[in-house]
Amino acid sequence: MTGYQTGRQTGSQSSSGLLDRHIAFLEALRAAGLSVSLAEDLDAVAALSAVQWGSRQTVQAAYAATLVKKQSQRPTFDALFDLWFPRMVGSGAGAAGTGAAEATGDGPDAAGQEFSVRDGADALRDFRERLAEALAADDQQALADLAAEMVATFGAMPGRGPGLSSWSAYTALQRVSPGELVDQLVAGLLAEGRTDEEAERTAGRRIGAFTHRVEDDARRRIAEEKGPEHVANVALRPSIDRLDFLSARRSDLEEMRREIYPLARRLATRLTKEHHAQRRGPLDFRRTVRASVSTGGVPLTTHHKPKRPHRTELVVLCDVSGSVANFAQFTLLLVFALRDHFQKVRAFTFIDHVHEVTHHFKPGADVVDVMTDLAASTSHAALWGRTNYGRAITKLAENHADALGPKSSLLVLGDARSNYSDLALDTLSELVGGIRHAWWLNPEHRRHWDNGDSAASRYGAVVPMVECRNLTQLGEFVHDIL
C-alpha cells in the first residue's frame, strides 16, 4: 500500500508539472502575439490525449494544428516549443561530443557525468572534418548532434559574472566558422553533377540551416540555466505581425510585404460586414412617435433617418528618411490597398522637401514595383539630406493647399525627429483647423518620445499622436479611422 501511494504521488506530481508547462507554453504564445483562446487550449489538450507522447514531432504537430492560425506565426511557435519542450537536456543521453572527447583524450568522469571536452586545435580540426562530412551527406540527425556538441565544446563560457549566460552561439560560430566550409561543400555538390548556381544555393541553405541549429541549441541551454521565460522575453524574435518596423531585417521586410495585402483583405472584409450591419441611420424620433399613435402610443415600429454615406478624402504625409522609410512604405501600401474605402487618397513623401507619390499606386500595381518606385522617389524628397518637418509642413501648405479641404483628413507618418529645426507648429495648426480629422503615427516606442531631437509631445499637442510599431498596431489603427 505504501508503494502504491508513493506511485500515485509521483504520478500526480508529474501530471502537475506537465500541466504547468502546458499553461506556461500557452501564455508564452499569447505574449508573442499568437491569439490562443480557451477553446483552442481545450482543443490542444484533446489532441494531445489522442496521440503518442513517444514522438516529439507528433506532439509538436498536435500543438501546431490546434494553436497556429497563420503560417507566418509558425517560426515563433516552433522557437517557443523548442524552449518549453526541448529536444534534449544538457548534452543529451548520448553525451554529445564523444567524438571530440576521443580526439582530445577526454572522457566521462568518475561519476559518469557528461564529457568534459577541451577546446583545442585537435578538437577543432576533428569537429570541422565531421561537420563537413555531415553537411555533404545532408545527415539531419548528425547535424543536430553536431550543433549540440559545437555549443558544448566551443560555445561554453563558464565563470561569467552574475546575470550573464554560460553559453554563446556567437562564440561557437566564430570559433568553428562553418561558412568557411562552403567552397568544400560546393565542390562536392558539383562532383555530384549539380550546376554552379544549384550547388551554391544548396550549400548556402545547408550552412544557414546548421547555423540556426546552433543558435537554437544555445537558446535551449540558456533556457535550462535561466528558465524558458527569460529566453522568450530577451532572445526570441516576435511573430512577423508584432515585429517592430524599426528593428526588421531585410528578410523580415520581405515577409512583411507578403503580409500587407492579406491584412488589407481581412480589414476590408471586416469593414464591409460592419458597414452592412450599420446601414440604418440614427433614430428618427418624430416619425417613430407619430407612427405609435396607431398602436395606442406604443412604438412597435421604429423609424430611422437616412444614413448619409461619407468617405474620407485622405492625405498622407510620410517621412521617408532612414529606417523610418520602411514604416512609411508599409503604411502607404496598406492605405492604398484599402483605397476603395476612401473617396480619394493622395500621398506625399519628404525628408526636407515634399514630393507627391500618388501616381505610383495604380490599381493592380505589383507590390515589388511600388516599393522600388518609392525607394527611387526618396531622392526627390531631399534637398539637403537632413529631416526637416517644419520645412515639409510649410511646403505642403504652400504648394499643395488644394489637397486639404473641409472633407479631407491628414495622416502624418514619422518619428517627429526634426534635427532641432523649426517645427512650423503654427502652420500645422492652420492646416489641421481647416480639415475634418488629423492623425499622426509614430513608429518609435512611446518611451523614446521627446528624447534628443524628438518633438513628439509638441506635435502631439496639435495632431493626436499614436504609437504604431508593427503590422498589428497598423491594422488596428486603419480599422479605427475607417
N, C-alpha and C positions, 0 to 999 in steps of 0.2 A: 504493500500500500504506500509505503514511504517513497519507493522508487517511482510509482505511478504518479504520485503527487508532484514529485520533482520534475518528471517529464512534462506534466501538464503546465507547471510554472514556466519551464524553459520554452515550451511551445507558445505560451501566452506572451512571454517577453519577445520572442522572435516575431510574432504577428504584430505586436505593438510597434516594434522597430520598423517593420515593413510599412505599416500604415503611416507612421510618422514620416518616413522617407517619401512615400507617395504624396502625402499632403504637401510636404516641403517642395517637392518637384513641381507640383501644380502651381504653387504660389510663385515659384521662380519663373514659370512660363508666363503667368499673368504679369509679373513685374517686367518681363522682357517685351511685353506688348501683345502676347497671344491672348485672345479673349476666350477663356476656358470657363464655361458655365457649370453650374451644379449638375445639370442633366448630362453634360459631356463627361464630367467627373464620374458619374454613375455608369455611363456607357463604358468608360475605360476600365472600371472595376469589373463590370460584367464580361468584357472581352478578355481581361487578364485571367479571370476564373475559368475560362474555356480553353486556354492554351497551356502548353507545357512550358514550365519555367526552366527546363534544362537548356534551352537555346536562348541566348541573349538577343540574337537577331529577331527571334519570334516575339519576344517581349517588346522590343523596340518597335516592331511593325504594328503590334496591337495598340500600343500607346499612340503612335503616329496616326493610325487610321481613325481613332476616336477623338483626337485633340487638335490635329493640324488641319486648318481650313484652306490655306493657300500655299502653293509651292515655295513662294518667297520666304515663308516662315520656317521651312524645313531645316535650313542650316542652323538657325538659332535653336530649334528643337533638338537637333542631333547633338549640338555642343552641350546643352544643358543635360540631356540624357547621359552623355558620357561623364558628366560631373557627379550626378546622383546615382548612376548605375555603371560604374567603371568596368572596363574590360578585365582589369586585374587590380590587385592590391600590392603595393610595394613593387618588387621586381618580379612578382608572379611566382607560381609554384615551381616553374622551371628554372628559377634563378637566372633571368635574362642576363646575358653577359658571360655565360660559361665559356664561350669560345675565347673571349678576351682574357678571361682568367687563366685558361690553359696557356695562352701565349705569354703571359707575364709570370706564370708560376704561382698565381694566387689560387685559392680555393676556399671551401667552406671553413668557417672557424670551428672550434671545438664544440660549440653549442649548436652547430648545424644551421647557422643563420646564412643569409644570402651572401654571395661572393663579394669580397672587398677588392675591387678592381682598381689598379693604379693607372692614371692617365700618363702614358709614356709613348715614345716613338714607336716601339714594337706594337703596343696595343693599337695605336692609331693606324699603322700600316696594315695590320691584320684586319681591323674593322673595315677600312676602306676597300680592301680586297673582297671581303664577304658582302659588303654593300653593293659593289659593282656587279657581283655575280647575281645577287637577288634582283637588282634593277634590270639587268639584261634578261633574266628569266621572267620578270614581272611576277615574282612569287609574293603574293599578298600577305600570306601568313609570315613568311620570313621577314618581309619588310616591317610588319607590325612588331615582331620581336626585336628587330634591329633598332627600331625607333626607341623602344623602351630601354634597350641596352645603351644606346647612344646618350640618352639623357642621364642614365645612372652613372655612366663612365666619364663622359666629357662635359656634362652639364651640372654636376654636383658642385655646390658652393657651401660646404659646411662651415660653421663657426661665424656666420654673418650676424650682424647686430640685431637687436630686438625689432620685430616688425618686418624684417626682410626675409624673403624666401630662400630656401636652401637649394632651389633648382632653377635653372635658367636655360630655356630653349635657345636663346640668342647665343649664349656662351658655347653650347654644344654645336650649333650650326657654324659658328665662326671657327671652332676647333677642327671640325671634320670637313667643312666646305664641300658639301655634296654637289654643288654647282660645278665644281671642277671636274666632275666625272661625266659631264655632258658629252665632250668630244669622244671619250672612250665608248659611251653608250651609243652615240650616233654611228660610230664606226661599226659597231656590232650590228646595228639595225640595217645599215647599208649592205653589210655582208649577207643579210637575210633576204636581200632583194628589194628593200624599201627605197622609195625615191628620196632625194635630198630633203625636200620640203616635208614629206611624211616622217622621215627619220628625226628631223629637228623638232617637229611638233610633238611626236611621241615621246622623245627624250625629255623635252621641257615639261610635258604633262606628268611623266613619272617622277621627275625630280620635285616638281611642285607638290604632288600628292604625298611624297615622302616627307617633305618639309612640314606639311600640315600634320602628319602623323607625329612628328617630333614635338610640334607645338602642343598638340592635344595631350601627349603623354606628360609634358611638363606641367600643363594645367591640372592633369589628374593628380600628379604628385603634390602640387601645391594645395589642391583641394583636400588631400589626405592630411596635410600639415596644418592648414588654416581653416578648413571647412569649405564645402562647396559654395556656401552663400558668399564668402569673401571673393572667390574667383568669379562668380556670376556678376557681382557688383563692380569688380575692378577690371578684370581682364577679358570679359566676354563682350563682344560687339552686339548691340541690339539688332532686332529684325530690321529689314530694309525700310519699312514704313515708319520706324521710330528712330532711324539713324539721322543724326544732325547733318544738315546740308553742309555746314562749315567744316565738318570732320570727315566727309565722304572721300573715299579714294576713287581712282579712275574706274576700277571695276564696279564700285558701288554706284557711280553715276550712270553707267550703262544699265544697270538693273533698275535704277530709279526711273530712267526714261521708259523702260518697258512697263513700269507700273502706272505711269501717268494716265494713259488712255483707259485701262481697266478701271482706274479710280474715277475718271470722268464719267464712264458709263454707269458705274454704281451710283454716283451722285445724281446723274441725270434721271435714272430710273426712280430713285428715291424722291427727287423733287417733283417729278411728274405725278407720282402717286399722291403726294401731299397736296399738290395743286388741284387734282381731281377731287380729293376729299374735301376741299375748301372752295368749291365752285360757288356756293351761295354767299351772297354778300351779307352785310350786317342786318340785324333785325329791323324791319320797318314797323315801329311801334304803332303808328296811327292806323295803318291798314289792318294790323292784327286786331286792334281794339274794335274797329268798325266791323270786321268780319265776325267778331264774337257776339255781336248783337243778335244774330240769327240763331245762336245756340244758348241764349239766355245769359250772355255775359261771360260764358266760359270759352277761353281761347283755345279751341280744339285744333285749329289750323293756324300756324304761324306764317307770316309773310315777310319776305326779305327784300331789301333793296338790291338793285342790280350791282353785281360786282364789277368794279372798274379795273380792268387789267392795266397794270403799269409795269413796264420792264425798264430796267435801269440802262441809261447810256453811261458806259463805264470808260473812264480814262485812267490808264495805268502808267505811273512814272517809276522807272526802275533804275536803281544804282547797279551798274554792271562792272564795278571796279573789283579787282582781286577775286577772292574766294566768294564774295557776296554775289558774283555774277551767276554762279550755279543756282543759288536760291532764286534769283530773279528769273532765270530762264525757265526753271520748273514751274514757277508760279504763272508765268506768261503762257506756257504750254497748257496748263490746266484751265486757265481762264478762257483761252481761245477754243479749247476742246468743248467748253460749255457755252460758247458764244450764242447758241440758239436761245439761251435763257436771258440774254441781254438784247436790248434794242439795237445797240451799236457798241463796238469796242474799238478804242484807239490806244495804242501803246507807244510810249516814249522811253528811250534809254538815255542815261547820262553818266558821265564821270565828272566833268566840269562844263559840259556843253550838251544841250538837248538834241536828240536825233530821233525822228519818228521811224518806228519799225513795223507799223501796222501791216504794210504790204507783204511782209514775209509770211503772214498767217493766211494763206489761201485755203479755201475748202479742199480737203483731201490731201493737203501737203504732207510729205513724209517727215517724220519727227527728226531723223538724222539731218535732212536737208535744212530744216528750220533751225536746228541748233547750229549748224555750220554757218548759215547766213547771219544768225545773231552774233556768233563769235566774230565774224568778219566786220559786222557793223559797229563793234566796240570801238574801233579806231576812229569812227566818225563822232563818237560821243566824248572825245577828249581833245582838248587843245593844249593844255599844259600838263596833263597826266596826273593831277592831284585832285582827289574827290572834293567837290565844292557844291554842297547842297544849296547854299544861298544863290549862287550864280545860276544853277539849274532851275530853281524855282522862279527866279526873275525872268530867265529866258522863256520858260513855259508861259508865263503871264504875258510877255511882250510879243512873242512870235506865234503862239498857238492859243490865243484867247478864245477863238471860235470853238475850241474843243470843250470848253467848260461853260455850262449854262444851267438854268434852273432845273432841268431834267437830268443833269449829269451827276455822277458820283466819282470821286477821286480815290484811287488806291495807290499809296506810296509804298515801294518795296526797297528797304535798305536798312543799314545798321546805324544811321544817324551820326556817323563819324565824319566830320567835315573839316578836319585838319585845322581847327581853331579859326576858320574863316567866318565871314559874316553869314548869319543864318537866314536872313531875309524873312524874319518872323512876321513882320507887318504885311509883306506881300502875300505870304501863305495865308494869313488871316483873311485878307480880302478875297482870295480865291475861294476859300472854304465858305465864306459868308454868302457867296452867290450861287452855291450848288446845293444839291439835295443831301448828299452824305459824303463823308470822308473817312478813310481808314488808313492806318499805317501798320505794315507788317515788318517786324524786326526779327531777323534770324539769330540774333545773339541771345544767350540766356539772360534772363532779367537781372541776375546778379552782376552782370558786366555793364549794365546801362549806367551812364554818367561817369564811367571810369575813363581817364585820359581825355581824348578829344570827343567823347560821346556826348551828344546833346539830346539824348533820348527824352529826358523829362521836359526840357524846354519845348521840343517839338510836340511831345505828348500832350502838353497843355493846350495846343492849338488843334491837333488831329489825334483822336484816340489811338493809342499805340498798343499793338497786340504782339505778344511773343509767338513766333512761328518758326520752329526749328526743324520740323520734319514733315513728311508727307501726311501723317495722321493729323497733325495740327492744321496743315494747309487745307486738307479736305474738310475738316470741321468748320473752318472759317468760311470757306467758299459756300458751304451749305447754309451757314447762318446769314450771310449777306444776301443770298437769293431767297 
